[in-house]
Amino acid sequence: MQLKKKVPSLVDLCIQTAIDNVRYLGDVGETDIGLLEQILPHCTVDQLMHIEESTKGRDLSPVTDKLWKKFYEKQFGPENTNLVLRRMKQKNVSFRWMKLYEAKLKDVEEAQNKSLDRIRQLYKKEDARKQSRQVQLCSKVPPSSNKRSWGNGPGYNVGNLKGNLMKKAKIEFLKSQEVKNMAAVKRNAIQRSTCASRVMRPSGFLATGSASTSKQIKPPVRRF
């Protein structure tokens, strides 16, 4: 035998319609608590907050307090939820979970803002440090070439520095052992050539003299 489907009542249809359109709910007025317990659990945080703020002259905490506790635990974790429960028990006080949720959310936002401010300050300090280093580097740029400066001052000419380095290198080269050896070889060669020329000059002179003498002395002429 086929079971017949239960026909939904008018109340069930109204509840389902309210759930489907929960985003449009505002002031619930004097709606029965039993109906609200079936409808409001389908709300998001923003939707439930809107209903709480829109409903005037009625305390919805008997229905919504447990919903806010779930939102608190979901948003901030079980540890924070248990910590709040312990503190309320120790101090023998009780607060609505909607207010606790709002206070905790505000604390988290303030902590985040402080963290962001600290990060911004760190970035500003780092930018200022980099900027100061750039300014110091710019202040060390040599002055214009039109201004003449002598010695080792800021405007010292690079060409003079190169010239001094070349002179120093040349002096060191002239003082090197290789140059001394070359100079000694050259002096020895000059001395040898001088001695050779001195030896050759007397023989040449004698040869020239004998030739001239032979030309001047005439043989005796026989006379008959």
Backbone as a ProteinNet text record, in pm:
[ID]
protein_1_A
[PRIMARY]
MQLKKKVPSLVDLCIQTAIDNVRYLGDVGETDIGLLEQILPHCTVDQLMHIEESTKGRDLSPVTDKLWKKFYEKQFGPENTNLVLRRMKQKNVSFRWMKLYEAKLKDVEEAQNKSLDRIRQLYKKEDARKQSRQVQLCSKVPPSSNKRSWGNGPGYNVGNLKGNLMKKAKIEFLKSQEVKNMAAVKRNAIQRSTCASRVMRPSGFLATGSASTSKQIKPPVRRF
[TERTIARY]
85.1	0	89.1	70.5	151.9	112.8	221.4	195.9	169.6	74.3	41.6	133.7	176.7	259.8	176.8	244.8	174.6	161	46.3	19.6	65.4	156	203.5	90.2	99.6	-1.2	28.4	-65.5	-47.8	68.3	84.8	196	329.2	337.3	461.7	496.3	395.5	418.6	467.5	411	454.9	598.9	631.8	768.8	867.9	836.9	926.7	941.8	832.8	838.9	927.3	915.2	998.4	1146	1173.8	1313.2	1371.3	1291.7	1339.5	1365.5	1298.7	1311.8	1367.1	1449.6	1498.8	1582.3	1643.2	1725.5	1642.9	1510.7	1424.5	1359.1	1382.3	1318	1378.2	1294.2	1338.2	1277.2	1183.7	1114.6	1019.5	1045.8	960.6	840.6	836.8	720.4	694.6	569.9	527.2	517	597.6	596.4	624.8	555.7	568.4	712.8	756.7	894	919	819.7	835.9	863.8	797.1	822.4	962	999.5	1132	1243.5	1222.8	1324.3	1345.6	1248.9	1263	1315.2	1293.5	1329.9	1469.1	1495.6	1618.3	1747.4	1751.6	1877.4	1928.2	1846.2	1887.3	1948	1960.7	2015.5	2167.7	2225.6	2369.2	2391.4	2518.2	2549.1	2486.1	2503.4	2449.4	2297.1	2236	2089.5	2033.7	2096.6	2049.7	2070.3	2183.2	2207.6	2104.2	2066.5	1965.1	1830	1793.5	1666.3	1670.1	1782.7	1796	1780	1845.3	1840.3	1706.1	1640.1	1512.5	1394.9	1404.1	1293.4	1298.7	1198.4	1193.1	1094	1132.5	1042.6	1031.9	1123.9	1118.2	1259.2	1281.4	1410.7	1409	1493.5	1498.6	1605.3	1674	1783.4	1740.3	1616	1578.4	1590.6	1581.2	1593.9	1732.2	1782	1904.2	2033.3	2027.4	2151.2	2234.8	2171	2244.7	2298.1	2225.8	2274.6	2400.9	2401.8	2519	2638.9	2612.7	2722	2786.6	2705.8	2759.7	2843	2791.7	2867.3	3000.4	2997.6	3119.5	3222.9	3178.5	3271.3	3323.8	3239.1	3281.3	3381.3	3359.7	3444.6	3576.4	3572.6	3690.5	3747.4	3685.8	3741	3687.2	3693.5	3643.3	3720.7	3850.4	3930.6	3883.2	3862.6	3812.5	3672.7	3591.7	3455.7	3460.5	3542.2	3554.4	3615.3	3707.6	3767	3661.3	3572.4	3464.2	3371.4	3340.1	3252.5	3316	3446.3	3513.6	3515.4	3543.4	3549.3	3412.4	3308.3	3174.3	3136.7	3180.2	3150.2	3228.4	3356.8	3438	3383.7	3339.2	3288.9	3138.6	3078.3	2935.3	2852.1	2883.1	2809.9	2768.7	2678.8	2632.2	2608.4	2655	2637.6	2574.6	2503.2	2444.7	2557	2543.6	2648	2655.3	2546.2	2552.6	2646	2635.4	2723.1	2868	2884.9	3020.1	3080.9	2998.7	3045.7	3088.2	3005.4	3037.8	3165.5	3179.6	3297.8	3424.4	3414.7	3531.3	3568.7	3469.4	3495.5	3563.5	3520.5	3582.6	3727.1	3752.4	3889.8	3980.5	3928.6	4008.1	4038.8	3939.5	3961.1	4063.2	4054.1	4150.7	4291.6	4302.1	4434	4489.9	4403.3	4448.2	4491.7	4414.8	4451	4584.5	4606.2	4734.5	4849.6	4825.4	4929.2	4958.7	4852.4	4871.9	4945.6	4911.9	4981.7	5129.8	5160.5	5300.9	5373.9	5305.7	5367.8	5391.9	5293.8	5310.9	5428.3	5439.4	5550.3	5684.6	5689.6	5813.7	5849.4	5748	5773.4	5820.5	5759.2	5800	5944.5	5980.6	6117.8	6216.2	6178.7	6266.9	6282.3	6170.6	6178.1	6263.3	6245.9	6325.8	6473.8	6504.9	6644.9	6705.4	6630.2	6679.3	6695.9	6599.6	6607	6727.7	6754.2	6869.9	6999.9	7006.4	7126.5	7144	7034.9	7044	7092	7043.9	7086.2	7234.2	7282.1	7423.4	7510.5	7467.6	7544.3	7549.2	7437.5	7435.3	7525.3	7534	7615.4	7764.2	7805.8	7947	7989.8	7902.4	7938.4	8040.3	8151.3	8253.2	8194.1	8251.1	8201.3	8230.2	8180.9	8196.8	8343.6	8375.2	8514.2	8567	8476.1	8521.1	8597.5	8567	8635.7	8763.4	8875.9	9002.4	9034.2	9077.7	9114.3	9240.9	9332.7	9461.4	9470.4	9560.9	9582.1	9484.4	9450.8	9363.6	9223.2	9179	9045.8	8938.4	8811.8	8700.7	8708.7	8769.2	8775.5	8905.2	8974.8	9105	9087.7	9176.8	9165.6	9210.7	9132.8	9166.6	9285.6	9299.2	9412.6	9545.4	9548.4	9671.1	9705.2	9603	9625.9	9685.8	9631.6	9685.3	9829.1	9857.1	9992.6	10092.3	10051.1	10139.9	10166.1	10063.9	10081.4	10176.6	10165.8	10255.2	10399.7	10417.7	10553	10613.3	10532.3	10581.3	10619.8	10536.3	10566.6	10693.8	10711.7	10831.3	10957.7	10949.2	11065.8	11100.3	10998.5	11023.4	11083	11037.5	11092.7	11240.1	11273	11412.5	11503.1	11449	11527.8	11534.5	11464.2	11459.7	11594.7	11621.2	11747.9	11766.2	11656.4	11666.1	11720	11670.1	11717.6	11864.3	11901.4	12042.1	12132.7	12089.8	12169.1	12184.3	12074.1	12079.9	12175.9	12173	12263	12408.8	12435.1	12572.5	12622.8	12537.2	12575.1	12604.6	12523.7	12543.1	12675	12706.8	12833.2	12953.2	12944.7	13054.6	13075.4	12963	12973.3	13039.2	13002.3	13061.3	13210.9	13247.7	13389.3	13470	13417.3	13488.5	13507.6	13403.8	13415.9	13517.5	13523.6	13619.9	13763.2	13787	13921.3	13964.7	13873.8	13906.3	13944.7	13875.7	13906.9	14043	14075.8	14206.7	14320.3	14299.4	14402.6	14423.7	14320.5	14327.8	14389.3	14380.2	14426.9	14579.5	14667.6	14814.7	14858.8	14812.5	14851.9	14814.9	14703.8	14661.8	14754	14792.1	14880.3	15015.3	15071.4	15199.3	15189.3	15085.8	15069.8	15063.2	14996.1	14983	15116.1	15186.9	15316.8	15418.5	15425.1	15519.7	15490.4	15367	15329	15372.6	15349.5	15389	15540.9	15609.5	15755.7	15812.1	15748.7	15793.2	15772.2	15669	15644.7	15747.6	15791.5	15883.5	16028.5	16073.8	16213.6	16227.5	16314.1	16335.5	16464	16469.5	16592.6	16705.3	16824.3	16938.8	16951.3	16988.1	17002.1	17151.1	17173.4	17312.8	17349.2	17461.8	17510	17639.9	17645.1	17764.2	17836.5
-118.5	0	124.2	211.4	331.9	434.7	484.6	584.5	719.3	785	917	1020.9	1115.7	1224.9	1315.1	1355.6	1444.8	1581.9	1629.7	1761.4	1866.2	1957.7	2059.6	2152	2187.9	2279.6	2421.5	2506.9	2647.1	2707.8	2665.9	2717.1	2671.1	2546	2495.3	2571.4	2598.3	2674.6	2815.6	2876.7	3011.5	3010.1	2906.8	2896.9	2878.5	2791.1	2767.1	2891.3	2963.5	3088.3	3190.8	3198.3	3292.4	3253.8	3123.3	3077.3	3110.7	3089.8	3119.3	3268.2	3351	3496.5	3561.7	3487.5	3538.4	3665	3681.7	3800.8	3928.7	3912.6	4030.1	4059.4	3977.5	3996.5	4115.9	4182.3	4295.5	4286.5	4374.3	4374	4254.8	4161.2	4041.5	4064.7	4180.1	4214.5	4113.6	4067	3971.5	3829.8	3798.6	3663.7	3560.6	3451.2	3346.6	3296.9	3274.6	3229.4	3095.6	3007.5	2877.5	2891.3	2986.7	3010.8	3070.4	3164.2	3226.3	3123.8	3026.4	2923.3	2836.4	2830.5	2753.5	2839.3	2969.6	3058.6	3119.2	3175	3253.1	3172.9	3042.8	2969	2967.1	3004	3007.6	3143.1	3234.2	3367.7	3365.8	3455	3481.3	3582.4	3612.9	3710.3	3845	3892.3	4023.4	4023.5	3915	3907.9	3905.9	3827.9	3822.2	3956	4021.9	4153.4	4254.1	4246.4	4336.9	4314.4	4189.8	4160.1	4209.8	4189.6	4236.1	4387.7	4459.1	4605.3	4660	4586.4	4634.8	4610.3	4507.4	4473.7	4564.5	4647.6	4744.2	4696.3	4718.3	4687.6	4540.1	4460.2	4316.5	4260.8	4179.4	4114.7	3978.6	3962	3835.6	3740.4	3780	3696.7	3555.4	3531.6	3392.6	3301	3359.3	3280.2	3297	3419	3449.8	3432	3425.3	3419.8	3296.3	3182.5	3060.4	3065.8	3140	3156.4	3243.2	3347.2	3434.1	3361.9	3273.2	3193.8	3106.5	3049.5	2968.7	3054.7	3174.8	3265.6	3305.7	3329.8	3366.9	3255	3134.2	3020.4	2995.4	3014.4	2993.4	3100	3222.9	3333.9	3340.1	3319.1	3341.1	3214.1	3100.4	2973.8	2927.6	2797.6	2741.6	2790.7	2814.1	2856.1	2990.1	3086.5	3216.7	3205.2	3118	3098.1	3042.2	2941.3	2882.6	2981.4	3065.2	3166.1	3264.8	3306.1	3397.3	3330.9	3205.3	3133.3	3124.3	3095.9	3085.8	3219.9	3325.8	3457.4	3500.6	3474.8	3510.5	3429.4	3304.2	3220.3	3265.8	3304.4	3350.2	3479.6	3569.3	3698.7	3697.4	3582.5	3566.4	3671.8	3688.5	3782	3708.9	3771.3	3712.9	3824.9	3803.6	3900.9	3831.8	3910.5	3857.5	3828.9	3718.5	3678.2	3771.7	3838.9	3936.7	4051.7	4098.4	4206	4157.7	4033.8	3977.9	3965.6	3927.9	3915.7	4052.7	4154.2	4289.4	4342.3	4318.6	4367.2	4298	4166.7	4092.7	4134.5	4155.1	4199.1	4335.6	4424	4556	4545.2	4457.8	4438.8	4385.9	4291.5	4234.6	4341.2	4423.2	4528.6	4630.7	4667.1	4762	4703.4	4575.6	4511.1	4507.1	4479.1	4477.4	4616.2	4718.5	4855.1	4896.2	4856.1	4887	4817.2	4694.2	4621.5	4688.9	4731.9	4801	4932.7	5004.2	5129.7	5105.7	5000.9	4969.4	4935	4860.8	4825.1	4949.8	5041.4	5166.3	5247.3	5254.1	5327.9	5266.1	5133.9	5066.6	5098.6	5098.2	5132	5277	5367.9	5507.7	5524.7	5456.9	5465.2	5410.5	5300.3	5241.7	5333.8	5395.6	5490.1	5610.9	5661.7	5776.6	5741.4	5620.1	5577.3	5570.5	5512	5504.5	5643.4	5733.7	5868.8	5942.7	5925.5	5992.2	5941.5	5812.9	5758.3	5816.1	5832.8	5892	6035.8	6112.5	6251.7	6259.1	6172.4	6171.9	6139.1	6046.4	6012.4	6129.7	6202.4	6316.9	6428.6	6444.3	6551.8	6528.6	6408.4	6376.7	6388.1	6434.8	6450.1	6562.3	6544.2	6649.4	6774.9	6893.1	7019.1	7028	7135.7	7155	7165.3	7124.6	7126.1	7267.5	7369.6	7507.4	7556.3	7495.8	7534.9	7453.2	7520.5	7451.1	7430.5	7312.4	7280.7	7198.8	7230	7163	7073.7	6978	6888.2	6772.9	6724.5	6608	6646.6	6766.5	6811.7	6746.4	6785.5	6724	6747.4	6864.6	6894.8	6854	6760.4	6716.8	6661.7	6708	6670.4	6526.1	6450.5	6310.6	6300.3	6398.8	6397.1	6411.2	6498	6511.6	6381.5	6316.1	6188.6	6086	6079.5	5986.2	6022.4	6156.2	6197.8	6159.8	6177.4	6139	5989.5	5913.5	5768.5	5728	5795.7	5764.8	5801.7	5917.2	5957.5	5857.7	5816.5	5720.7	5589.5	5544.1	5419.8	5433.4	5552.1	5574.3	5573	5637.2	5639.5	5499.5	5425	5287.9	5203.8	5229.6	5155.9	5190	5320.4	5361.9	5307.2	5287.1	5233.7	5082.3	5019.2	4873.5	4815.1	4691.1	4623.7	4602.1	4578.5	4554.2	4676.8	4793.6	4916.5	4940.4	4912.2	4928	4836.3	4713.5	4619.5	4668.6	4719	4770.9	4889.8	4976.7	5092.6	5048.9	4946.8	4897.2	4837.9	4760.4	4702.8	4812.3	4916	5026.1	5098.3	5119.4	5186.2	5101.9	4971.7	4883.5	4886.4	4888.6	4892.9	5021.9	5133	5262.2	5263.5	5208	5204.2	5120.2	5006.6	4920.7	4990.8	5058.5	5128	5241.9	5307.7	5418	5365.9	5254.8	5195	5149.7	5093.7	5046.6	5161.8	5272.6	5387.5	5446	5443	5494.6	5407	5276.9	5185.8	5203.8	5227.9	5238.3	5369.9	5475.3	5606.6	5611.5	5562.1	5570	5497.1	5379.8	5305.5	5379.2	5438.3	5517.7	5635.8	5693.9	5809.6	5770.6	5653.4	5607.4	5575.3	5513.9	5479.8	5603.4	5700.8	5824.8	5896.9	5893.3	5960.8	5896.3	5764	5695.2	5721.2	5728.3	5755.6	5893.5	5986.9	6124	6136.7	6059.5	6064.3	6007.1	5897.5	5837.4	5930	6009.5	6104.9	6217	6258.7	6372.8	6333	6213	6171.1	6125.1	6186.7	6152.8	6070.9	5978.3	5898.3	5983.8	5950.6	6030.9	6012.4	6118.5	6116.6	6102.5	6009.4	5988.6	6091.4	6145.6	6243.1	6189.7	6194.3	6147.2	6264
0	0	0	-93.5	-108.5	-3.5	68.6	171.6	107	160.3	108	170.4	87.4	134.4	223.9	335.1	426.5	362.6	364.1	306.8	407	365.8	459.3	502.4	627	680	634.7	661.9	625.5	703.7	828.8	910.3	852.1	811.9	751.9	624.6	544.4	421.3	453.3	557.4	596.2	646.4	726.8	778.3	664	569.6	456.7	370.8	353	276.1	346.9	479.3	556.1	548.1	552.9	543.1	406	302.1	166.2	146.4	222.1	206.4	333.4	405	532.7	515.4	398.6	375.7	372.6	358.2	352.9	487.8	588.5	718.5	790.6	869.8	949.9	1088.4	1116.4	1245.4	1249.8	1342.4	1351.8	1442.9	1509	1590.7	1701	1704.2	1806.9	1750.8	1654.5	1597.1	1705.8	1699.5	1800.6	1809.5	1934.1	1955.4	1887.1	1888.3	1823.3	1674.6	1611.2	1468.5	1446.9	1535.5	1522	1540.2	1629.7	1651.1	1527.6	1440.8	1316.7	1201.4	1209.8	1097.9	1116.8	1234.4	1254.9	1244.3	1274.6	1255.1	1111.5	1017	876.5	837.9	934.3	906.2	910.5	835.1	846.4	959.2	986.5	1091.9	1061	939.3	901.8	904.7	858.5	858.2	1000.1	1088	1226.3	1296.9	1269	1327.6	1279.5	1152.4	1098.4	1166.9	1190.6	1258.1	1402.5	1471.9	1610.4	1618.1	1526.9	1530.5	1482.7	1394.6	1340.1	1434.7	1516.1	1606	1728.7	1743.9	1853.4	1960.3	2086	2197.2	2229.5	2181	2210.4	2222.4	2323.6	2344.8	2277.1	2177.8	2103.4	2156.6	2265.6	2316.2	2355.5	2404.5	2432.8	2311.2	2191.8	2069	2006.5	2007.4	1930.6	2009.6	2143.6	2222	2187.9	2177.7	2142.4	1999	1912.5	1775.2	1772.8	1854.4	1861.4	1922.3	2016	2072.6	1964.9	1878.1	1767.7	1673	1643.6	1556.7	1622.1	1753.3	1825.4	1816.8	1844	1840.5	1699.9	1601.3	1462.8	1418.7	1464.4	1421.3	1498.1	1628.3	1712.5	1774.2	1750.6	1796.2	1930.7	1956.3	2082.8	2204.8	2191	2306.3	2360.5	2272.2	2316	2375	2317.1	2370	2511.8	2533.2	2667.3	2766.1	2718.1	2805.4	2854.1	2764.4	2803	2904.1	2881.8	2975.9	3114.6	3120.7	3250.1	3322.7	3248.4	3312	3363.7	3286.6	3333.9	3457.5	3461.1	3577	3699.3	3679.1	3791.2	3850.7	3764.5	3810.9	3838.2	3813.7	3840.1	3765.3	3638.7	3553	3426.1	3353.9	3228.4	3127.7	3007.3	2900	2779.6	2703.7	2580.6	2480.9	2413.6	2319.5	2198.6	2169.9	2061.2	2099.3	2226.5	2273.2	2283	2328.4	2334.9	2195.5	2100	1961.4	1908.7	1932.7	1885.2	1952.2	2084.3	2155.9	2106.6	2088.5	2039.9	1898.6	1816.6	1679.5	1678.7	1769	1778.8	1825.6	1924.5	1973	1862	1785.5	1676.1	1571.7	1539.1	1440	1490.1	1619.2	1674.8	1674.2	1709.3	1706.7	1564.9	1468.7	1329.6	1284.3	1325.5	1288	1349.7	1476.2	1539.7	1468	1429.5	1356.1	1223	1155	1027.6	1047.3	1156.7	1184.6	1211	1286.3	1312.2	1183	1097.3	969.1	885.2	885.1	809.6	864.1	997.4	1057.5	1020	1018.7	979.6	835.2	747.9	607.8	594.7	672.7	666.4	712.8	822	871.2	768.7	706.2	605.4	485.6	442	330	366.8	491.7	535.2	540.7	585.9	591.7	452.1	358.1	220.8	161.2	190.8	137.4	193.7	323.5	384.1	323.6	294.8	230.9	91	18.2	-115.3	-107.1	-8.8	6.6	41.2	128.2	162.8	42.9	-38.9	-158	-254.1	-268	-358.2	-306.4	-173.8	-117.9	-139.3	-171.3	-191.6	-337.3	-425.1	-566.1	-579.3	-654.7	-668.9	-729.9	-697.1	-754.7	-902.8	-962.2	-1105.9	-1143.3	-1267.7	-1314.8	-1332.6	-1334.7	-1350.2	-1227.7	-1111.4	-989	-974.9	-966.2	-955.4	-808.3	-777.6	-640.1	-642.9	-548.9	-547.8	-426.5	-434.3	-321.9	-326.5	-210.8	-200.8	-159.5	-189.7	-151.8	-234.9	-210.6	-285	-433.8	-474.3	-616.2	-681.7	-624	-678.8	-818.5	-910.6	-1051	-1069.9	-1140.2	-1165.2	-1259.2	-1352.2	-1443.9	-1370.8	-1268	-1188.8	-1118.5	-1069.7	-1001.7	-1097.4	-1219.2	-1318.2	-1354.6	-1369.7	-1402.6	-1294.7	-1169.4	-1059	-1058.5	-1086.9	-1091.9	-1203.8	-1320.2	-1432	-1398.2	-1332	-1293.1	-1195.2	-1099.8	-1001.2	-1067.6	-1162.5	-1233.2	-1317	-1378.7	-1460.7	-1375	-1257.2	-1167.5	-1120.7	-1084.9	-1041.1	-1153.1	-1276.5	-1390.5	-1412	-1401.8	-1421.5	-1311.7	-1194	-1083.1	-1082.9	-1173.4	-1172.5	-1215.2	-1177.7	-1207.2	-1356.4	-1426.3	-1571.2	-1644	-1605.3	-1668.6	-1634.6	-1508.8	-1470.9	-1552.1	-1573.4	-1653.6	-1797.2	-1854.2	-1990.8	-1999.8	-1899	-1900.1	-1889.6	-1807	-1793.2	-1924.2	-1991.1	-2120.4	-2221.5	-2218.9	-2313.5	-2286.4	-2157.3	-2123.5	-2166.3	-2145.5	-2186.2	-2337	-2409.9	-2556	-2601.4	-2534.9	-2572.6	-2541.2	-2426.9	-2390.5	-2489.2	-2529.6	-2624.6	-2758.8	-2805	-2933.8	-2925.5	-2808.9	-2791.8	-2793.9	-2725.7	-2723.8	-2863.4	-2935.1	-3070	-3160.5	-3150.6	-3235.9	-3200.5	-3069.9	-3029.1	-3082.4	-3086.3	-3137.3	-3287.5	-3360	-3505.6	-3550.9	-3476.1	-3522.1	-3541.6	-3456.4	-3479.4	-3604.3	-3631.5	-3751.6	-3877.4	-3873.6	-3989.5	-4011.6	-3896.7	-3906.6	-3965.6	-3920.5	-3973.4	-4121.1	-4157	-4298.8	-4383.1	-4336.3	-4412.4	-4419.2	-4306.5	-4302.3	-4394.3	-4399	-4486.3	-4631.7	-4660.7	-4799.6	-4840.3	-4747.9	-4781.9	-4790.5	-4702.5	-4704.3	-4834.7	-4878.5	-5003.9	-5120.2	-5105.2	-5213.5	-5210.3	-5090	-5079.3	-5111.7	-5072.7	-5097.1	-5241.2	-5309	-5449.9	-5460.5	-5548	-5566.1	-5626.1	-5590.8	-5644.9	-5796.2	-5858.4	-6005.2	-6038.9	-6122.1	-6164.8	-6271.2	-6250.5	-6348.1	-6410.3	-6533.7	-6608.1	-6663.9
[MASK]
++++++++++++++++++++++++++++++++++++++++++++++++++++++++++++++++++++++++++++++++++++++++++++++++++++++++++++++++++++++++++++++++++++++++++++++++++++++++++++++++++++++++++++++++++++++++++++++++++++++++++++++++++++++++++++++++

